């Protein structure tokens, strides 16, 4: 069975779907690995390392003409055209609802596994790419904030005087938010955190942060560990009560997302105007409209004296580790998908495993 690792062509994307370490493991299991030349260069993995690990270096056409194609980002129309009919794609699909690219792949007889569809179960934890990449995003968001904030994060006492710790507010206590809390605490900040799901309070406390508690009259807990969208009345209460807490912060990191819905507005322009000049907002929901209406996707802007960071791909800022984590997620997934065959590894029936069945895209399930 041939596995292809192409170069990611999305603007600003530096990750690669597999690393030399994982390629060596896949080759040891009997797979033939074809890596597009230069695929790992931006993540710090040169062609020579892939070749030494047992991969065959090839061009774009060779990397796509395979039985199993591994990608990080959603394919484009040219990618779909180059894919082998009847092949299998595993990738982040970044789609909701009707999708002509998915329809085109299905029309070629391809099977498609979306990494976003990974079920939130203990068995699937080692394959959960959304979690592994969100961890990196939460960490890198704090580093970005600290670099752009014109004061110390920790309390500092020197012969020239002392400085109070920065007050950091983290909105959303999912994987990214919890990592942001932990990173900000390691840097010595005074961290406060808020989530609409009441069960996150203990997690916030365990990391040494202070929970922001608001009475909204309803819970924001949704299915599968995700937040659900609040009612309009609860949203109004949330914005009013949260505004006073956020106005005290020096750095705000927002991570609130609702799958396949616009990001909820948590930091209003009124709140931004109340922040101390020089404050920083890092909006991890920028790609979905932003938790702040002043956020501009893929730009860093200043409004009311506040720096607002709208980077949409934080994992790409730490590409070596982001690629390594993603490659391990894929390897763990592939291990449950294949079985030994007469001429090498063979795919099992993907509908018979609860993990691959949940990830499998069909004409009926759409995006």
Beta strands, then each sheet from edge to edge (+ up, - down):
strand 1: 2-5
strand 2: 32-36
strand 3: 56-58
strand 4: 68-70
strand 5: 88-91
strand 6: 111-114
strand 7: 156-158
strand 8: 161-163
strand 9: 167-171
strand 10: 190-194
strand 11: 210-211
strand 12: 251-254
strand 13: 280-283
strand 14: 300-303
strand 15: 306-309
strand 16: 338-341
strand 17: 344-347
strand 18: 360-361
sheet 1: 3+ 2+ 1+ 4+ 5+ 6+ 18-
sheet 2: 7+ 8-
sheet 3: 11+ 10+ 9+ 12+ 13+ 15+ 14-
sheet 4: 16+ 17-
end
